Amino acid sequence: MTTRDEVPDVSLLTLTTTLNGQIVQQGNLSELIFNIPFLVNYCSRILELLPGDVIVTGTMGGVGARRTPALWLKPGDRVTVEIPGVGILGNEVIAE
């Protein structure tokens, strides 16, 4: 997590998603339908946001069935999401 002092304009940040080391998504946060300040404001009107809370906004285009050929996650895949200056989140896909 970061503070406004560390990242004064989040709309300038780029989000990159990799699957097993290959870039599958990359986009600027300015492309979000609703900007970050709006999302935080909206969510905080509905519920109390606490340190560590995460607001999930969905995904950029170009994943799953929208790819040619379609690309689906399978057990053993490693997905990493990175926003420089904010951090990296990586997870391995496991079977149900």
C-alpha positions as CSV (number, residue, x, y, z in Angstrom):
1,M,0.0,0.0,0.0
2,T,1.1,3.5,-0.6
3,T,0.1,7.0,0.4
4,R,-0.9,10.0,-1.6
5,D,2.6,11.5,-0.8
6,E,4.3,8.5,-2.4
7,V,2.0,8.4,-5.5
8,P,0.4,11.8,-5.9
9,D,-1.5,11.0,-9.2
10,V,-2.6,7.3,-9.4
11,S,-4.0,7.9,-12.9
12,L,-0.4,8.1,-14.2
13,L,0.4,4.5,-13.1
14,T,0.5,1.5,-15.3
15,L,-0.8,-1.9,-14.3
16,T,0.8,-5.0,-15.9
17,T,-0.5,-8.5,-15.6
18,T,1.8,-11.4,-16.5
19,L,0.9,-15.1,-16.8
20,N,3.8,-17.4,-16.4
21,G,6.2,-14.5,-17.2
22,Q,4.4,-13.4,-20.4
23,I,2.6,-10.0,-20.4
24,V,-1.2,-10.6,-21.0
25,Q,-2.5,-7.2,-20.0
26,Q,-1.0,-3.7,-19.7
27,G,-2.8,-0.5,-19.3
28,N,-2.8,2.9,-17.6
29,L,-5.1,3.5,-14.6
30,S,-6.4,6.5,-16.3
31,E,-8.4,4.0,-18.5
32,L,-10.6,2.9,-15.6
33,I,-14.3,3.8,-16.1
34,F,-14.3,5.3,-12.6
35,N,-11.2,6.8,-11.2
36,I,-9.5,5.7,-8.0
37,P,-10.7,8.7,-5.8
38,F,-14.3,8.1,-7.0
39,L,-14.1,4.4,-6.2
40,V,-12.7,5.0,-2.7
41,N,-15.3,7.7,-2.0
42,Y,-18.1,5.5,-3.2
43,C,-17.1,2.4,-1.3
44,S,-16.4,4.4,1.9
45,R,-20.0,5.7,1.8
46,I,-21.3,2.1,1.9
47,L,-18.9,0.6,4.4
48,E,-16.0,1.6,6.6
49,L,-12.7,1.1,4.8
50,L,-9.9,-0.2,7.0
51,P,-6.1,-0.5,6.5
52,G,-5.5,-3.6,4.3
53,D,-8.9,-3.5,2.6
54,V,-8.8,-4.0,-1.2
55,I,-11.3,-2.6,-3.7
56,V,-11.6,-5.0,-6.7
57,T,-12.4,-3.1,-9.8
58,G,-12.5,-5.9,-12.5
59,T,-10.1,-6.3,-15.3
60,M,-9.0,-4.6,-18.5
61,G,-10.0,-6.2,-21.8
62,G,-8.1,-8.9,-23.6
63,V,-8.4,-11.8,-21.2
64,G,-10.1,-15.2,-21.2
65,A,-12.6,-15.6,-24.0
66,R,-11.7,-12.2,-25.5
67,R,-8.3,-13.5,-26.6
68,T,-7.7,-15.5,-29.8
69,P,-7.2,-18.3,-29.0
70,A,-9.0,-18.0,-25.7
71,L,-6.7,-18.1,-22.7
72,W,-7.9,-19.8,-19.4
73,L,-6.0,-20.2,-16.2
74,K,-5.1,-23.7,-15.2
75,P,-3.5,-25.3,-12.1
76,G,0.2,-24.5,-11.9
77,D,-0.1,-21.1,-13.7
78,R,1.5,-18.1,-12.0
79,V,-0.3,-14.8,-12.3
80,T,1.5,-11.6,-11.3
81,V,0.0,-8.1,-11.2
82,E,2.4,-5.1,-10.9
83,I,2.0,-1.4,-10.5
84,P,5.5,0.3,-10.3
85,G,5.7,2.4,-7.2
86,V,2.9,0.4,-5.5
87,G,3.9,-3.2,-5.5
88,I,3.6,-6.7,-7.0
89,L,1.0,-9.3,-6.2
90,G,1.7,-12.9,-7.4
91,N,-0.4,-16.0,-7.0
92,E,-0.2,-19.6,-8.2
93,V,-3.4,-21.1,-9.6
94,I,-4.4,-24.4,-7.8
95,A,-7.0,-27.0,-8.6
96,E,-10.4,-26.7,-6.8
